[in-house]
């Protein structure tokens, strides 16, 4: 086995290591994507009590938005 053969084997080993690293990185990214998708899907499905509370929160926000703002009160009081 001469120096050229050792170089060819070394190049093959480095190439195999690079392919293995790329494949494992891709598999890890796919795993993270699937896990995040599952977490988002479970977060979207809320229990009935939470949905009722969400409606109450939206109603409170709507009432707050109907109140006159501080800016309008300052403008009207200074004139």
Biopython code that builds the backbone (N, CA, C, O; Angstrom):
import numpy as np
from Bio.PDB.StructureBuilder import StructureBuilder

atoms = [
    (1, "UNK", "N", (0.851, -1.170, 0.000)),
    (1, "UNK", "CA", (0.000, 0.000, 0.000)),
    (1, "UNK", "C", (0.899, 1.237, 0.000)),
    (1, "UNK", "O", (1.674, 1.460, 0.930)),
    (2, "UNK", "N", (0.780, 2.024, -1.052)),
    (2, "UNK", "CA", (1.622, 3.199, -1.145)),
    (2, "UNK", "C", (0.880, 4.442, -0.621)),
    (2, "UNK", "O", (-0.256, 4.355, -0.155)),
    (3, "UNK", "N", (1.541, 5.574, -0.711)),
    (3, "UNK", "CA", (1.010, 6.818, -0.163)),
    (3, "UNK", "C", (-0.268, 7.258, -0.878)),
    (3, "UNK", "O", (-1.148, 7.839, -0.242)),
    (4, "UNK", "N", (-0.393, 7.000, -2.170)),
    (4, "UNK", "CA", (-1.588, 7.369, -2.928)),
    (4, "UNK", "C", (-2.805, 6.595, -2.445)),
    (4, "UNK", "O", (-3.893, 7.157, -2.321)),
    (5, "UNK", "N", (-2.625, 5.321, -2.174)),
    (5, "UNK", "CA", (-3.743, 4.508, -1.675)),
    (5, "UNK", "C", (-4.206, 4.973, -0.296)),
    (5, "UNK", "O", (-5.404, 4.979, -0.009)),
    (6, "UNK", "N", (-3.263, 5.358, 0.549)),
    (6, "UNK", "CA", (-3.619, 5.856, 1.883)),
    (6, "UNK", "C", (-4.404, 7.179, 1.754)),
    (6, "UNK", "O", (-5.359, 7.414, 2.495)),
    (7, "UNK", "N", (-3.995, 8.018, 0.822)),
    (7, "UNK", "CA", (-4.701, 9.280, 0.594)),
    (7, "UNK", "C", (-6.122, 9.053, 0.104)),
    (7, "UNK", "O", (-7.049, 9.740, 0.532)),
    (8, "UNK", "N", (-6.293, 8.088, -0.795)),
    (8, "UNK", "CA", (-7.631, 7.773, -1.313)),
    (8, "UNK", "C", (-8.534, 7.255, -0.196)),
    (8, "UNK", "O", (-9.704, 7.629, -0.110)),
    (9, "UNK", "N", (-7.986, 6.395, 0.653)),
    (9, "UNK", "CA", (-8.761, 5.859, 1.785)),
    (9, "UNK", "C", (-9.118, 6.984, 2.756)),
    (9, "UNK", "O", (-10.234, 7.029, 3.274)),
    (10, "UNK", "N", (-8.170, 7.892, 3.004)),
    (10, "UNK", "CA", (-8.429, 9.018, 3.907)),
    (10, "UNK", "C", (-9.522, 9.923, 3.352)),
    (10, "UNK", "O", (-10.391, 10.375, 4.098)),
    (11, "UNK", "N", (-9.486, 10.189, 2.053)),
    (11, "UNK", "CA", (-10.521, 11.018, 1.418)),
    (11, "UNK", "C", (-11.869, 10.331, 1.516)),
    (11, "UNK", "O", (-12.875, 10.990, 1.777)),
    (12, "UNK", "N", (-11.914, 9.032, 1.314)),
    (12, "UNK", "CA", (-13.169, 8.286, 1.425)),
    (12, "UNK", "C", (-13.727, 8.341, 2.847)),
    (12, "UNK", "O", (-14.934, 8.486, 3.041)),
    (13, "UNK", "N", (-12.846, 8.225, 3.837)),
    (13, "UNK", "CA", (-13.293, 8.286, 5.233)),
    (13, "UNK", "C", (-13.828, 9.678, 5.596)),
    (13, "UNK", "O", (-14.843, 9.801, 6.281)),
    (14, "UNK", "N", (-13.140, 10.711, 5.133)),
    (14, "UNK", "CA", (-13.611, 12.085, 5.407)),
    (14, "UNK", "C", (-14.945, 12.325, 4.717)),
    (14, "UNK", "O", (-15.837, 12.945, 5.296)),
    (15, "UNK", "N", (-15.092, 11.842, 3.489)),
    (15, "UNK", "CA", (-16.356, 11.999, 2.769)),
    (15, "UNK", "C", (-17.477, 11.258, 3.495)),
    (15, "UNK", "O", (-18.581, 11.787, 3.621)),
    (16, "UNK", "N", (-17.210, 10.043, 3.974)),
    (16, "UNK", "CA", (-18.220, 9.273, 4.699)),
    (16, "UNK", "C", (-18.613, 9.975, 5.992)),
    (16, "UNK", "O", (-19.788, 9.983, 6.359)),
    (17, "UNK", "N", (-17.642, 10.565, 6.687)),
    (17, "UNK", "CA", (-17.942, 11.301, 7.917)),
    (17, "UNK", "C", (-18.791, 12.538, 7.623)),
    (17, "UNK", "O", (-19.698, 12.868, 8.387)),
    (18, "UNK", "N", (-18.497, 13.218, 6.515)),
    (18, "UNK", "CA", (-19.276, 14.400, 6.147)),
    (18, "UNK", "C", (-20.714, 14.029, 5.776)),
    (18, "UNK", "O", (-21.653, 14.730, 6.154)),
    (19, "UNK", "N", (-20.884, 12.948, 5.050)),
    (19, "UNK", "CA", (-22.232, 12.490, 4.685)),
    (19, "UNK", "C", (-22.996, 12.088, 5.936)),
    (19, "UNK", "O", (-24.180, 12.400, 6.063)),
    (20, "UNK", "N", (-22.340, 11.404, 6.857)),
    (20, "UNK", "CA", (-22.979, 10.994, 8.104)),
    (20, "UNK", "C", (-23.386, 12.207, 8.939)),
    (20, "UNK", "O", (-24.478, 12.222, 9.508)),
    (21, "UNK", "N", (-22.533, 13.215, 9.018)),
    (21, "UNK", "CA", (-22.846, 14.431, 9.766)),
    (21, "UNK", "C", (-24.016, 15.178, 9.129)),
    (21, "UNK", "O", (-24.898, 15.664, 9.837)),
    (22, "UNK", "N", (-24.031, 15.271, 7.811)),
    (22, "UNK", "CA", (-25.124, 15.962, 7.127)),
    (22, "UNK", "C", (-26.443, 15.220, 7.311)),
    (22, "UNK", "O", (-27.477, 15.846, 7.544)),
    (23, "UNK", "N", (-26.418, 13.914, 7.211)),
    (23, "UNK", "CA", (-27.644, 13.121, 7.368)),
    (23, "UNK", "C", (-28.170, 13.202, 8.792)),
    (23, "UNK", "O", (-29.379, 13.306, 8.998)),
    (24, "UNK", "N", (-27.289, 13.156, 9.766)),
    (24, "UNK", "CA", (-27.751, 13.245, 11.155)),
    (24, "UNK", "C", (-28.265, 14.644, 11.472)),
    (24, "UNK", "O", (-29.233, 14.783, 12.219)),
    (25, "UNK", "N", (-27.639, 15.681, 10.922)),
    (25, "UNK", "CA", (-28.146, 17.048, 11.108)),
    (25, "UNK", "C", (-29.519, 17.225, 10.490)),
    (25, "UNK", "O", (-30.393, 17.861, 11.081)),
    (26, "UNK", "N", (-29.715, 16.665, 9.302)),
    (26, "UNK", "CA", (-31.019, 16.744, 8.652)),
    (26, "UNK", "C", (-32.077, 15.984, 9.452)),
    (26, "UNK", "O", (-33.204, 16.456, 9.600)),
    (27, "UNK", "N", (-31.718, 14.822, 9.962)),
    (27, "UNK", "CA", (-32.660, 14.043, 10.770)),
    (27, "UNK", "C", (-33.032, 14.798, 12.039)),
    (27, "UNK", "O", (-34.187, 14.762, 12.462)),
    (28, "UNK", "N", (-32.070, 15.478, 12.650)),
    (28, "UNK", "CA", (-32.347, 16.255, 13.861)),
    (28, "UNK", "C", (-33.275, 17.427, 13.553)),
    (28, "UNK", "O", (-34.185, 17.712, 14.331)),
    (29, "UNK", "N", (-33.060, 18.107, 12.434)),
    (29, "UNK", "CA", (-33.936, 19.216, 12.058)),
    (29, "UNK", "C", (-35.361, 18.735, 11.781)),
    (29, "UNK", "O", (-36.321, 19.413, 12.147)),
    (30, "UNK", "N", (-35.505, 17.592, 11.149)),
    (30, "UNK", "CA", (-36.830, 17.025, 10.913)),
    (30, "UNK", "C", (-37.500, 16.684, 12.240)),
    (30, "UNK", "O", (-38.692, 16.937, 12.417)),
    (31, "UNK", "N", (-36.740, 16.112, 13.173)),
    (31, "UNK", "CA", (-37.272, 15.790, 14.502)),
    (31, "UNK", "C", (-37.753, 17.058, 15.217)),
    (31, "UNK", "O", (-38.840, 17.070, 15.794)),
    (32, "UNK", "N", (-36.946, 18.123, 15.179)),
    (32, "UNK", "CA", (-37.346, 19.374, 15.829)),
    (32, "UNK", "C", (-38.593, 19.968, 15.187)),
    (32, "UNK", "O", (-39.461, 20.495, 15.883)),
    (33, "UNK", "N", (-38.684, 19.886, 13.875)),
    (33, "UNK", "CA", (-39.851, 20.413, 13.171)),
    (33, "UNK", "C", (-41.113, 19.653, 13.561)),
    (33, "UNK", "O", (-42.154, 20.262, 13.805)),
    (34, "UNK", "N", (-41.027, 18.342, 13.622)),
    (34, "UNK", "CA", (-42.186, 17.532, 13.988)),
    (34, "UNK", "C", (-42.586, 17.818, 15.435)),
    (34, "UNK", "O", (-43.775, 17.928, 15.735)),
    (35, "UNK", "N", (-41.617, 17.937, 16.324)),
    (35, "UNK", "CA", (-41.918, 18.208, 17.737)),
    (35, "UNK", "C", (-42.559, 19.586, 17.904)),
    (35, "UNK", "O", (-43.521, 19.732, 18.659)),
    (36, "UNK", "N", (-42.037, 20.595, 17.208)),
    (36, "UNK", "CA", (-42.608, 21.940, 17.310)),
    (36, "UNK", "C", (-44.020, 21.969, 16.727)),
    (36, "UNK", "O", (-44.907, 22.628, 17.271)),
    (37, "UNK", "N", (-44.223, 21.266, 15.638)),
    (37, "UNK", "CA", (-45.555, 21.204, 15.037)),
    (37, "UNK", "C", (-46.548, 20.568, 16.005)),
    (37, "UNK", "O", (-47.686, 21.024, 16.119)),
    (38, "UNK", "N", (-46.122, 19.522, 16.697)),
    (38, "UNK", "CA", (-46.996, 18.863, 17.668)),
    (38, "UNK", "C", (-47.303, 19.790, 18.841)),
    (38, "UNK", "O", (-48.430, 19.800, 19.336)),
    (39, "UNK", "N", (-46.321, 20.567, 19.291)),
    (39, "UNK", "CA", (-46.556, 21.510, 20.386)),
    (39, "UNK", "C", (-47.520, 22.608, 19.968)),
    (39, "UNK", "O", (-48.400, 22.991, 20.740)),
    (40, "UNK", "N", (-47.361, 23.117, 18.751)),
    (40, "UNK", "CA", (-48.265, 24.160, 18.277)),
    (40, "UNK", "C", (-49.680, 23.626, 18.097)),
    (40, "UNK", "O", (-50.661, 24.318, 18.373)),
    (41, "UNK", "N", (-49.768, 22.397, 17.634)),
    (41, "UNK", "CA", (-51.079, 21.793, 17.433)),
    (41, "UNK", "C", (-51.790, 21.589, 18.765)),
    (41, "UNK", "O", (-53.002, 21.787, 18.853)),
    (42, "UNK", "N", (-51.055, 21.196, 19.802)),
    (42, "UNK", "CA", (-51.671, 21.001, 21.110)),
    (42, "UNK", "C", (-52.017, 22.337, 21.750)),
    (42, "UNK", "O", (-52.965, 22.409, 22.531)),
    (43, "UNK", "N", (-51.282, 23.390, 21.444)),
    (43, "UNK", "CA", (-51.587, 24.704, 22.000)),
    (43, "UNK", "C", (-52.840, 25.289, 21.367)),
    (43, "UNK", "O", (-53.559, 26.053, 22.011)),
    (44, "UNK", "N", (-53.108, 24.945, 20.126)),
    (44, "UNK", "CA", (-54.293, 25.466, 19.443)),
    (44, "UNK", "C", (-55.554, 24.853, 20.037)),
    (44, "UNK", "O", (-56.568, 25.534, 20.189)),
    (45, "UNK", "N", (-55.491, 23.578, 20.369)),
    (45, "UNK", "CA", (-56.638, 22.907, 20.969)),
    (45, "UNK", "C", (-56.723, 23.289, 22.434)),
    (45, "UNK", "O", (-55.993, 22.739, 23.259)),
    (46, "UNK", "N", (-57.599, 24.218, 22.771)),
    (46, "UNK", "CA", (-57.755, 24.656, 24.153)),
    (46, "UNK", "C", (-59.018, 24.038, 24.737)),
    (46, "UNK", "O", (-59.985, 23.811, 24.010)),
    (47, "UNK", "N", (-59.024, 23.765, 26.030)),
    (47, "UNK", "CA", (-60.231, 23.254, 26.670)),
    (47, "UNK", "C", (-61.372, 24.264, 26.597)),
    (47, "UNK", "O", (-61.144, 25.447, 26.346)),
    (48, "UNK", "N", (-62.596, 23.797, 26.817)),
    (48, "UNK", "CA", (-63.781, 24.652, 26.688)),
    (48, "UNK", "C", (-63.734, 25.812, 27.672)),
    (48, "UNK", "O", (-64.179, 26.909, 27.337)),
    (49, "UNK", "N", (-63.213, 25.604, 28.865)),
    (49, "UNK", "CA", (-63.120, 26.675, 29.858)),
    (49, "UNK", "C", (-62.205, 27.789, 29.407)),
    (49, "UNK", "O", (-62.474, 28.965, 29.652)),
    (50, "UNK", "N", (-61.130, 27.418, 28.752)),
    (50, "UNK", "CA", (-60.194, 28.424, 28.256)),
    (50, "UNK", "C", (-60.836, 29.239, 27.149)),
    (50, "UNK", "O", (-60.615, 30.446, 27.060)),
    (51, "UNK", "N", (-61.630, 28.590, 26.304)),
    (51, "UNK", "CA", (-62.298, 29.310, 25.223)),
    (51, "UNK", "C", (-63.298, 30.313, 25.797)),
    (51, "UNK", "O", (-63.413, 31.430, 25.291)),
    (52, "UNK", "N", (-64.016, 29.927, 26.842)),
    (52, "UNK", "CA", (-64.957, 30.846, 27.476)),
    (52, "UNK", "C", (-64.209, 32.026, 28.085)),
    (52, "UNK", "O", (-64.660, 33.167, 27.977)),
    (53, "UNK", "N", (-63.063, 31.762, 28.728)),
    (53, "UNK", "CA", (-62.260, 32.838, 29.301)),
    (53, "UNK", "C", (-61.736, 33.764, 28.210)),
    (53, "UNK", "O", (-61.644, 34.974, 28.416)),
    (54, "UNK", "N", (-61.394, 33.207, 27.054)),
    (54, "UNK", "CA", (-60.910, 34.018, 25.943)),
    (54, "UNK", "C", (-61.993, 34.982, 25.470)),
    (54, "UNK", "O", (-61.705, 36.138, 25.159)),
    (55, "UNK", "N", (-63.235, 34.512, 25.413)),
    (55, "UNK", "CA", (-64.338, 35.394, 25.039)),
    (55, "UNK", "C", (-64.523, 36.512, 26.037)),
    (55, "UNK", "O", (-64.824, 37.645, 25.661)),
    (56, "UNK", "N", (-64.344, 36.199, 27.314)),
    (56, "UNK", "CA", (-64.468, 37.216, 28.349)),
    (56, "UNK", "C", (-63.352, 38.248, 28.231)),
    (56, "UNK", "O", (-63.593, 39.442, 28.408)),
    (57, "UNK", "N", (-62.143, 37.803, 27.935)),
    (57, "UNK", "CA", (-61.013, 38.718, 27.771)),
    (57, "UNK", "C", (-61.264, 39.634, 26.580)),
    (57, "UNK", "O", (-60.999, 40.834, 26.657)),
    (58, "UNK", "N", (-61.768, 39.087, 25.485)),
    (58, "UNK", "CA", (-62.059, 39.927, 24.312)),
    (58, "UNK", "C", (-63.137, 40.946, 24.627)),
    (58, "UNK", "O", (-63.060, 42.085, 24.167)),
    (59, "UNK", "N", (-64.140, 40.560, 25.403)),
    (59, "UNK", "CA", (-65.195, 41.508, 25.772)),
    (59, "UNK", "C", (-64.631, 42.635, 26.629)),
    (59, "UNK", "O", (-65.004, 43.794, 26.447)),
    (60, "UNK", "N", (-63.743, 42.310, 27.556)),
    (60, "UNK", "CA", (-63.119, 43.357, 28.384)),
    (60, "UNK", "C", (-62.287, 44.308, 27.540)),
    (60, "UNK", "O", (-62.312, 45.520, 27.754)),
    (61, "UNK", "N", (-61.550, 43.763, 26.583)),
    (61, "UNK", "CA", (-60.747, 44.621, 25.699)),
    (61, "UNK", "C", (-61.637, 45.543, 24.884)),
    (61, "UNK", "O", (-61.295, 46.705, 24.665)),
    (62, "UNK", "N", (-62.764, 45.037, 24.438)),
    (62, "UNK", "CA", (-63.675, 45.877, 23.665)),
    (62, "UNK", "C", (-64.218, 47.006, 24.532)),
    (62, "UNK", "O", (-64.343, 48.135, 24.057)),
    (63, "UNK", "N", (-64.540, 46.728, 25.784)),
    (63, "UNK", "CA", (-65.024, 47.774, 26.679)),
    (63, "UNK", "C", (-63.948, 48.812, 26.937)),
    (63, "UNK", "O", (-64.234, 50.009, 26.969)),
    (64, "UNK", "N", (-62.711, 48.367, 27.121)),
    (64, "UNK", "CA", (-61.617, 49.322, 27.332)),
    (64, "UNK", "C", (-61.406, 50.198, 26.113)),
    (64, "UNK", "O", (-61.089, 51.380, 26.248)),
    (65, "UNK", "N", (-61.574, 49.641, 24.935)),
    (65, "UNK", "CA", (-61.354, 50.440, 23.732)),
    (65, "UNK", "C", (-62.454, 51.475, 23.540)),
    (65, "UNK", "O", (-62.255, 52.458, 22.826)),
    (66, "UNK", "N", (-63.612, 51.270, 24.165)),
    (66, "UNK", "CA", (-64.697, 52.248, 24.068)),
    (66, "UNK", "C", (-64.516, 53.411, 25.033)),
    (66, "UNK", "O", (-65.135, 54.459, 24.850)),
    (67, "UNK", "N", (-63.692, 53.252, 26.042)),
    (67, "UNK", "CA", (-63.445, 54.336, 26.992)),
    (67, "UNK", "C", (-62.656, 55.444, 26.304)),
    (67, "UNK", "O", (-61.827, 55.173, 25.435)),
    (68, "UNK", "N", (-62.913, 56.693, 26.691)),
    (68, "UNK", "CA", (-62.110, 57.779, 26.107)),
    (68, "UNK", "C", (-60.665, 57.657, 26.582)),
    (68, "UNK", "O", (-60.403, 57.349, 27.745)),
    (69, "UNK", "N", (-59.765, 57.896, 25.692)),
    (69, "UNK", "CA", (-58.358, 57.738, 26.047)),
    (69, "UNK", "C", (-57.866, 58.952, 26.809)),
    (69, "UNK", "O", (-58.522, 59.994, 26.826)),
    (70, "UNK", "N", (-56.714, 58.816, 27.436)),
    (70, "UNK", "CA", (-56.123, 59.901, 28.211)),
    (70, "UNK", "C", (-55.753, 61.050, 27.296)),
    (70, "UNK", "O", (-55.864, 62.210, 27.694)),
    (71, "UNK", "N", (-55.323, 60.762, 26.092)),
    (71, "UNK", "CA", (-54.941, 61.811, 25.142)),
    (71, "UNK", "C", (-56.141, 62.680, 24.829)),
    (71, "UNK", "O", (-56.028, 63.905, 24.828)),
    (72, "UNK", "N", (-57.294, 62.070, 24.560)),
    (72, "UNK", "CA", (-58.490, 62.850, 24.244)),
    (72, "UNK", "C", (-58.934, 63.665, 25.443)),
    (72, "UNK", "O", (-59.424, 64.780, 25.264)),
    (73, "UNK", "N", (-58.787, 63.162, 26.642)),
    (73, "UNK", "CA", (-59.188, 63.900, 27.818)),
    (73, "UNK", "C", (-58.277, 65.111, 28.031)),
    (73, "UNK", "O", (-58.756, 66.180, 28.409)),
    (74, "UNK", "N", (-56.997, 64.963, 27.798)),
    (74, "UNK", "CA", (-56.075, 66.089, 27.956)),
    (74, "UNK", "C", (-56.347, 67.173, 26.923)),
    (74, "UNK", "O", (-56.304, 68.363, 27.234)),
    (75, "UNK", "N", (-56.623, 66.762, 25.709)),
    (75, "UNK", "CA", (-56.882, 67.741, 24.649)),
    (75, "UNK", "C", (-58.152, 68.515, 24.955)),
    (75, "UNK", "O", (-58.181, 69.735, 24.796)),
    (76, "UNK", "N", (-59.204, 67.831, 25.390)),
    (76, "UNK", "CA", (-60.458, 68.513, 25.645)),
    (76, "UNK", "C", (-60.386, 69.365, 26.913)),
    (76, "UNK", "O", (-61.071, 70.385, 26.986)),
    (77, "UNK", "N", (-59.592, 68.993, 27.908)),
    (77, "UNK", "CA", (-59.533, 69.769, 29.140)),
    (77, "UNK", "C", (-58.663, 71.012, 28.999)),
    (77, "UNK", "O", (-58.875, 71.978, 29.732)),
    (78, "UNK", "N", (-57.702, 71.025, 28.097)),
    (78, "UNK", "CA", (-56.825, 72.180, 27.950)),
    (78, "UNK", "C", (-57.427, 73.261, 27.042)),
    (78, "UNK", "O", (-56.889, 74.368, 26.996)),
    (79, "UNK", "N", (-58.507, 72.988, 26.328)),
    (79, "UNK", "CA", (-59.067, 74.011, 25.462)),
    (79, "UNK", "C", (-60.061, 74.891, 26.134)),
    (79, "UNK", "O", (-60.607, 75.797, 25.505)),
]
sb = StructureBuilder()
sb.init_structure("model")
sb.init_model(0)
sb.init_chain("A")
sb.init_seg("    ")
for serial, (resi, resn, name, xyz) in enumerate(atoms, 1):
    if name == "N":
        sb.init_residue(resn, " ", resi, " ")
    sb.init_atom(name, np.array(xyz, "f"), 0.0, 1.0, " ", f" {name:<3s}", serial, name[0])
structure = sb.get_structure()
